Amino acid sequence: MAFRYMVLKNGWLIFNYGTGIANFRASTGRPGVSDPSIENMGPIPPGWYIIYPSEIEEGNVNFLEKKR
């Protein structure tokens, strides 16, 4: 199986799934909140995260696990 990864950069979610790349407009956090330290409101802090397919529902990611 090919290595897969996603990157959120400058408002775009870039998904490399081994055979090609797909780009989607994306954002995290609530509108108008730009401080990542505000839990459940601000954007996710920079870093590497694991997204489980079972946690994706109707275009929303319900849970992210931050890699250490």
C-alpha positions in Angstrom: 0.0 0.0 0.0 1.2 3.5 -0.9 2.1 6.0 1.8 -0.8 8.5 2.4 -0.7 11.8 4.0 -2.7 15.1 4.3 -1.4 18.6 4.8 -3.5 21.7 5.7 -1.7 24.7 4.3 -2.9 28.2 3.5 -6.6 27.2 3.5 -6.1 24.1 1.4 -6.2 20.4 2.5 -3.7 18.5 0.2 -4.3 14.8 0.2 -1.6 12.5 -1.4 -3.0 9.0 -1.6 -0.1 7.3 -3.5 -1.5 7.5 -7.0 -2.3 11.2 -7.1 -3.1 14.3 -5.2 -6.5 15.9 -4.4 -6.9 19.5 -3.1 -9.8 20.8 -1.1 -10.6 24.2 0.5 -10.5 23.6 4.2 -10.3 25.4 7.6 -10.3 24.5 11.3 -11.8 26.3 14.2 -14.8 28.6 14.5 -15.2 31.7 12.3 -13.3 34.7 13.7 -11.2 32.6 16.2 -7.5 32.5 15.3 -5.9 31.6 18.6 -5.1 27.8 18.7 -4.9 27.9 22.5 -8.7 28.3 22.8 -9.9 24.8 23.2 -12.8 23.6 21.0 -12.9 27.0 19.3 -9.6 28.0 17.7 -7.8 26.3 14.9 -5.8 23.1 15.6 -2.2 23.8 16.6 0.5 23.1 14.0 1.8 19.5 14.1 1.2 16.0 12.8 -2.1 14.4 13.4 -3.8 11.0 12.8 -7.3 11.0 11.4 -9.2 7.8 11.7 -11.7 7.1 8.8 -14.3 6.0 11.4 -14.2 9.5 12.8 -15.2 11.2 9.5 -18.9 11.9 9.2 -20.6 14.1 6.6 -17.4 16.0 5.8 -16.5 16.6 9.5 -13.7 15.1 11.4 -14.9 14.3 14.9 -11.6 13.3 16.5 -7.9 13.9 15.8 -5.0 12.3 17.6 -1.9 14.4 17.7 1.3 12.5 17.1 4.1 13.1 19.6 
